[in-house]
Amino acid sequence: MMVEAKLKAGVIFGDTENQEYVYMPGSEVGIAQPVCVYESAGNRADVDMQEALRLVRVRSLRPARHPMLGESSC
């Protein structure tokens, strides 16, 4: 899946207006079952890849600039 490949490449998906973001920390690169991060309303939660993909899809998240982490790497 294209979104999964982009997450693994360091792309941050988000909605800057609603302050929602999904991304995979660099420390998870190369891990068989990587953990992603979902941020919303100032809260952070670890989610597995399947949940991250679901969130990107249902929240219609697009590559975005994170307020603290900056631009996506791709």
Long-range contacts (C-beta under 8 A, 24 or more apart in sequence): 1-53, 3-53, 3-56, 3-57, 4-49, 4-53, 6-63, 6-72, 6-74, 7-36, 7-49, 7-52, 7-53, 7-56, 8-34, 9-73, 9-74, 10-72, 10-73, 10-74, 11-63, 11-72, 11-73, 11-74, 12-63, 12-64, 12-65, 12-66, 12-69, 12-71, 12-72, 13-56, 13-61, 13-62, 13-63, 13-64, 14-61, 14-62, 14-63, 14-64, 14-65, 14-66, 15-59, 15-60, 15-61, 15-62, 15-64, 16-64, 16-65, 16-67, 19-67, 20-59, 20-61, 21-61, 21-64, 21-66, 22-47, 22-52, 22-55, 22-56, 22-59, 22-61, 23-66, 23-69, 24-49, 24-52
